[in-house]
């Protein structure tokens, strides 16, 4: 706590600044894990980062920002807050990866009805874990109390990342052609999109989220829905060093039909073999309980594909080998054809 910093009037209005100071103290150990020197230099007015562009002829910075959507509501209902930050980091760093960029640093923003230091520290612990998995530094953030506009237990989380890529290595889809191959990097489940539909299908406000579910192998629905979004940074960076990535898509809201075409140049589409897809059980459960069409499932969820990568046919063996060496059970799902959009066959 800063000496002499206390406002009884502000506390009566709903903002306890001393709780904020305690939250900062509790999160310092988590932030330190993301720093090369193991020190958490937070509390200033800006986050500092020493840029290392060694080996790059024309370094280009790539930025991305996102939140976690209504997956936060599931975390609040379950009372588990230490993984939702991983999702926030993943949503941002996986996006900049699609340009070929290596994430450098991350900042978070937490808005809440009331600061509970231990809860805020749990949230930041997840953010820090996400940054460790992504190999980027958590250089700063902000926690704000919003009494009167948010319920005491409510919070929202958003983040922002900056990455770097050599201009000559930017993934811009200009080199792809008919016959190139699309590879799937498996998701860990629903990730962080489609939760408004998920919450409606499962009626999460009135359902026991801790009960084991047979279709999920005995895992509870709460556990399945809070499984953190996969972070693909390290395997993707290794892949880009070994082969030329012609295109990459982070499969988020809008599923296959919206996201995959974003990485494919005009005049080409992708034909995906439905039988090749490895769809996790959670999606079958969502489709069954919600009576949702297959088209809507693939137009809303990642359906087991967290990221797709396009490489030339000759680079497929090396690409699969590299991804598998880095713990990703990647596999071929389709190829590029003349036309447009996504075709499941």
C-alpha positions as CSV (number, residue, x, y, z in Angstrom):
1,X,0.0,0.0,0.0
2,X,1.3,3.5,-0.9
3,X,1.9,5.5,2.3
4,X,-1.0,7.8,3.1
5,X,-3.0,6.6,0.1
6,X,-6.5,5.9,1.5
7,X,-9.9,7.5,0.8
8,X,-12.8,6.8,3.1
9,X,-15.1,8.8,0.9
10,X,-14.1,6.9,-2.3
11,X,-14.6,3.6,-0.4
12,X,-18.1,4.6,0.6
13,X,-18.8,5.3,-3.1
14,X,-17.8,1.7,-3.8
15,X,-14.1,1.9,-4.8
16,X,-11.6,0.5,-2.4
17,X,-8.2,1.7,-3.7
18,X,-6.3,-0.3,-1.0
19,X,-7.8,-3.5,-2.4
20,X,-6.3,-2.6,-5.7
21,X,-2.9,-2.2,-4.1
22,X,-3.2,-5.6,-2.5
23,X,-4.2,-7.2,-5.8
24,X,-1.0,-5.7,-7.4
25,X,1.1,-7.1,-4.7
26,X,-0.4,-10.6,-5.1
27,X,0.0,-10.6,-8.9
28,X,3.7,-9.6,-8.9
29,X,5.0,-13.2,-8.5
30,X,2.8,-14.3,-11.5
31,X,4.0,-11.4,-13.7
32,X,7.6,-12.2,-12.8
33,X,7.3,-15.6,-14.5
34,X,6.9,-13.9,-17.8
35,X,10.0,-11.7,-17.6
36,X,13.5,-12.8,-18.8
37,X,15.1,-11.4,-15.6
38,X,12.3,-12.8,-13.3
39,X,11.4,-9.3,-12.0
40,X,7.9,-7.8,-12.0
41,X,8.4,-4.2,-12.7
42,X,4.7,-3.2,-12.6
43,X,3.0,-0.2,-11.0
44,X,4.4,2.5,-13.3
45,X,2.6,4.5,-16.0
46,X,3.8,2.4,-18.9
47,X,5.2,-1.0,-19.7
48,X,8.7,-1.0,-21.1
49,X,10.0,-3.6,-23.6
50,X,13.5,-3.7,-25.2
51,X,12.9,-4.6,-28.9
52,X,15.3,-7.2,-30.3
53,X,15.0,-7.3,-34.1
54,X,18.4,-9.0,-34.7
55,X,18.5,-10.9,-38.0
56,X,15.5,-9.1,-39.5
57,X,16.1,-6.8,-42.5
58,X,12.7,-5.1,-42.2
59,X,11.0,-5.7,-38.9
60,X,7.3,-5.2,-38.9
61,X,5.2,-4.9,-35.7
62,X,1.9,-6.7,-35.6
63,X,-0.8,-6.0,-33.0
64,X,-3.9,-7.8,-31.9
65,X,-6.6,-7.4,-29.2
66,X,-9.4,-9.5,-28.0
67,X,-11.4,-10.6,-25.0
68,X,-12.9,-13.9,-23.7
69,X,-16.6,-13.2,-24.4
70,X,-19.2,-14.9,-22.3
71,X,-17.0,-17.8,-21.4
72,X,-16.4,-15.5,-18.4
73,X,-19.9,-16.2,-17.2
74,X,-19.1,-19.9,-17.0
75,X,-15.9,-19.1,-15.0
76,X,-18.0,-17.0,-12.6
77,X,-20.7,-19.7,-12.1
78,X,-18.0,-22.4,-11.5
79,X,-15.9,-20.1,-9.3
80,X,-12.7,-20.9,-11.2
81,X,-10.7,-17.9,-12.3
82,X,-7.2,-19.1,-12.8
83,X,-7.4,-20.3,-16.4
84,X,-9.6,-17.6,-18.1
85,X,-6.5,-15.5,-18.5
86,X,-4.9,-18.2,-20.7
87,X,-7.9,-17.8,-23.0
88,X,-7.4,-14.1,-23.2
89,X,-3.7,-14.4,-24.2
90,X,-4.5,-17.2,-26.6
91,X,-7.1,-15.2,-28.5
92,X,-4.6,-12.4,-29.1
93,X,-1.3,-14.2,-29.8
94,X,-2.9,-16.9,-32.0
95,X,-4.3,-14.0,-34.2
96,X,-0.9,-12.3,-34.7
97,X,0.6,-15.7,-35.5
98,X,-1.5,-15.8,-38.6
99,X,0.6,-13.0,-40.0
100,X,3.8,-14.9,-39.2
101,X,4.5,-12.7,-36.1
102,X,6.2,-13.8,-32.9
103,X,4.4,-12.2,-29.9
104,X,6.6,-10.0,-27.9
105,X,4.6,-8.6,-25.0
106,X,1.0,-8.5,-23.6
107,X,-1.1,-6.2,-21.5
108,X,-4.5,-7.0,-19.9
109,X,-7.5,-5.0,-18.7
110,X,-9.8,-6.2,-16.0
111,X,-13.0,-4.4,-15.2
112,X,-15.0,-5.6,-12.1
113,X,-17.8,-4.6,-9.9
114,X,-15.6,-5.0,-6.8
115,X,-12.0,-5.8,-6.4
116,X,-11.4,-9.0,-4.5
117,X,-7.5,-9.1,-4.5
118,X,-7.3,-12.9,-4.4
119,X,-9.7,-13.3,-7.4
120,X,-7.8,-10.6,-9.4
121,X,-4.6,-12.4,-8.6
122,X,-6.1,-15.7,-9.9
123,X,-7.1,-14.0,-13.1
124,X,-3.7,-12.5,-13.6
125,X,-2.1,-15.9,-12.8
126,X,-3.9,-17.3,-15.8
127,X,-2.8,-14.3,-18.0
128,X,0.8,-14.9,-16.8
129,X,0.6,-18.7,-17.6
130,X,-0.7,-17.8,-21.1
131,X,2.2,-15.5,-21.6
132,X,4.7,-18.2,-20.5
133,X,3.1,-20.6,-23.0
134,X,3.3,-17.9,-25.7
135,X,6.9,-16.9,-24.8
136,X,5.9,-13.2,-24.4
137,X,6.3,-10.8,-21.5
138,X,3.4,-9.5,-19.4
139,X,4.5,-5.8,-19.3
140,X,1.5,-4.2,-17.7
141,X,-2.2,-4.0,-17.3
142,X,-5.1,-2.3,-15.6
143,X,-7.7,-3.3,-13.0
144,X,-10.7,-1.0,-12.6
145,X,-13.6,-1.1,-10.1
146,X,-16.9,-0.2,-11.6
147,X,-19.4,-0.1,-8.8
148,X,-23.0,0.7,-9.8
149,X,-22.4,-0.4,-13.4
150,X,-21.3,-4.0,-12.7
151,X,-22.5,-6.4,-10.1
152,X,-19.9,-7.1,-7.3
153,X,-19.0,-10.6,-8.6
154,X,-18.9,-9.6,-12.3
155,X,-15.8,-8.9,-14.2
156,X,-14.7,-8.6,-17.8
157,X,-11.2,-9.3,-19.3
158,X,-9.6,-8.1,-22.4
159,X,-6.0,-8.1,-23.7
160,X,-3.6,-6.7,-26.2
161,X,-0.4,-8.1,-27.8
162,X,2.3,-6.9,-30.1
163,X,4.4,-9.2,-32.2
164,X,7.2,-8.9,-34.7
165,X,7.9,-10.4,-38.1
166,X,10.4,-9.8,-40.9
167,X,8.6,-8.2,-43.8
168,X,9.8,-10.9,-46.2
169,X,8.3,-13.6,-43.9
170,X,4.8,-12.1,-43.6
171,X,2.2,-14.7,-44.3
172,X,0.0,-13.0,-47.0
173,X,-1.4,-15.9,-49.1
174,X,0.1,-14.6,-52.3
175,X,2.1,-17.7,-52.9
176,X,-0.6,-20.3,-52.5
177,X,-2.1,-22.2,-55.5
178,X,-4.5,-25.0,-56.3
179,X,-3.3,-28.3,-54.8
180,X,-1.7,-26.8,-51.7
181,X,-2.7,-28.6,-48.5
182,X,-4.5,-27.5,-45.4
183,X,-3.3,-28.9,-42.1
184,X,-5.3,-28.9,-38.8
185,X,-3.8,-28.0,-35.5
186,X,-6.3,-29.6,-33.0
187,X,-8.2,-27.4,-30.5
188,X,-8.6,-28.3,-26.8
189,X,-12.4,-27.9,-27.1
190,X,-14.7,-25.0,-27.5
191,X,-11.9,-22.5,-26.9
192,X,-13.4,-19.0,-26.4
193,X,-16.1,-18.6,-29.0
194,X,-19.8,-19.5,-29.3
195,X,-20.5,-19.3,-25.6
196,X,-23.7,-17.4,-25.9
197,X,-25.0,-20.4,-27.8
198,X,-23.3,-22.8,-25.4
199,X,-24.8,-21.2,-22.4
200,X,-28.3,-21.3,-24.0
201,X,-28.0,-24.9,-25.0
202,X,-26.9,-26.1,-21.6
203,X,-28.9,-23.6,-19.6
204,X,-25.8,-23.0,-17.5
205,X,-27.5,-20.7,-15.0
206,X,-29.7,-23.5,-13.7
207,X,-27.6,-26.6,-14.4
208,X,-25.2,-28.4,-12.1
209,X,-21.9,-27.7,-13.9
210,X,-19.9,-29.9,-11.5
211,X,-21.8,-33.2,-12.3
212,X,-19.9,-35.8,-14.3
213,X,-21.2,-36.2,-17.9
214,X,-21.0,-39.7,-19.5
215,X,-20.6,-38.3,-23.0
216,X,-17.5,-36.4,-21.8
217,X,-15.8,-39.4,-20.3
218,X,-16.9,-38.5,-16.8
219,X,-15.6,-34.9,-17.0
220,X,-18.0,-32.3,-15.7
221,X,-19.6,-29.8,-18.1
222,X,-17.9,-27.0,-16.1
223,X,-14.5,-28.6,-16.6
224,X,-15.0,-29.2,-20.3
225,X,-16.3,-25.6,-21.0
226,X,-13.4,-24.0,-19.0
227,X,-10.7,-26.0,-20.8
228,X,-8.3,-23.2,-21.8
229,X,-7.8,-22.2,-25.5
230,X,-4.7,-23.8,-27.0
231,X,-1.8,-21.5,-27.6
232,X,0.0,-22.4,-30.8
233,X,3.0,-20.0,-30.7
234,X,5.9,-22.3,-30.1
235,X,4.9,-25.0,-32.5
236,X,4.0,-22.5,-35.2
237,X,7.2,-20.5,-34.9
238,X,9.1,-23.8,-35.2
239,X,7.0,-24.7,-38.3
240,X,7.7,-21.3,-39.9
241,X,11.4,-21.8,-39.5
242,X,11.3,-25.1,-41.3
243,X,8.8,-24.6,-44.1
244,X,7.1,-21.8,-45.9
245,X,3.6,-21.3,-44.5
246,X,1.4,-20.1,-47.3
247,X,-1.6,-19.2,-45.1
248,X,-2.9,-19.6,-41.5
249,X,-6.3,-19.1,-39.9
250,X,-7.1,-18.9,-36.2
251,X,-10.5,-20.6,-36.0
252,X,-12.6,-18.4,-33.7
253,X,-16.2,-17.1,-33.9
254,X,-17.7,-17.9,-37.3
255,X,-16.0,-21.3,-37.4
256,X,-14.7,-22.8,-40.6
257,X,-16.9,-20.8,-43.0
258,X,-15.8,-17.4,-41.8
259,X,-12.2,-17.9,-40.7
260,X,-10.6,-20.3,-43.2
261,X,-11.4,-18.2,-46.3
262,X,-9.6,-15.2,-44.6
263,X,-6.2,-17.0,-45.2
264,X,-7.0,-18.0,-48.8
265,X,-6.3,-15.8,-51.8
266,X,-9.1,-14.8,-54.1
267,X,-10.1,-17.4,-56.7
268,X,-9.4,-20.4,-54.4
269,X,-11.4,-22.3,-51.9
270,X,-10.7,-25.3,-49.7
271,X,-12.3,-28.8,-49.9
272,X,-12.3,-30.5,-46.5
273,X,-12.8,-34.2,-46.0
274,X,-15.4,-34.5,-43.3
275,X,-14.2,-38.0,-42.3
276,X,-10.7,-36.7,-41.6
277,X,-11.9,-34.3,-38.9
278,X,-11.3,-35.3,-35.3
279,X,-14.2,-33.7,-33.5
280,X,-14.1,-33.6,-29.6
281,X,-17.1,-35.1,-27.8
282,X,-18.2,-31.7,-26.4
283,X,-19.3,-30.6,-29.9
284,X,-21.4,-33.7,-30.4
285,X,-23.1,-33.0,-27.0
286,X,-23.7,-29.3,-28.0
287,X,-25.2,-30.4,-31.3
288,X,-27.4,-33.1,-29.7
289,X,-28.8,-31.0,-26.8
290,X,-29.2,-27.9,-28.9
291,X,-30.6,-29.7,-32.0
292,X,-28.2,-27.6,-34.1
293,X,-27.6,-28.2,-37.8
294,X,-24.2,-29.4,-38.9
295,X,-23.9,-26.2,-41.0
296,X,-24.5,-24.0,-37.9
297,X,-22.0,-26.0,-35.9
298,X,-19.3,-25.5,-38.4
299,X,-20.3,-21.8,-38.8
300,X,-20.1,-21.2,-35.0
301,X,-17.5,-23.4,-33.4
302,X,-13.9,-24.6,-34.2
303,X,-15.1,-28.2,-34.3
304,X,-11.8,-29.5,-33.1
305,X,-9.6,-27.4,-35.4
306,X,-8.1,-24.5,-33.4
307,X,-5.8,-23.3,-36.2
308,X,-5.4,-24.3,-39.9
309,X,-2.2,-23.9,-41.9
310,X,-1.7,-24.1,-45.6
311,X,1.6,-25.5,-47.0
312,X,2.7,-26.9,-50.4
313,X,2.1,-30.6,-50.9
314,X,5.9,-31.3,-50.8
315,X,6.2,-29.6,-47.4
316,X,3.5,-31.7,-45.8
317,X,5.7,-34.4,-44.3
318,X,8.1,-31.8,-42.8
319,X,5.3,-29.7,-41.5
320,X,3.5,-32.6,-39.8
321,X,6.8,-33.8,-38.3
322,X,7.7,-30.4,-36.9
323,X,4.3,-29.8,-35.3
324,X,4.2,-33.3,-33.8
325,X,7.7,-32.8,-32.4
326,X,6.3,-29.8,-30.5
327,X,3.3,-31.7,-29.1
328,X,0.7,-30.9,-31.7
329,X,-1.1,-33.9,-33.2
330,X,-1.5,-32.2,-36.5
331,X,-3.1,-33.8,-39.5
332,X,-4.2,-33.1,-43.1
333,X,-7.9,-32.1,-43.6
334,X,-8.1,-30.9,-47.1
335,X,-6.6,-29.1,-50.2
336,X,-7.1,-25.9,-52.1
337,X,-9.2,-26.0,-55.2
338,X,-10.4,-23.4,-57.7
339,X,-13.5,-21.6,-56.5
340,X,-14.2,-19.9,-53.2
341,X,-15.2,-20.7,-49.6
342,X,-15.2,-23.9,-47.7
343,X,-16.7,-27.2,-48.9
344,X,-17.2,-30.1,-46.6
345,X,-17.3,-33.4,-48.4
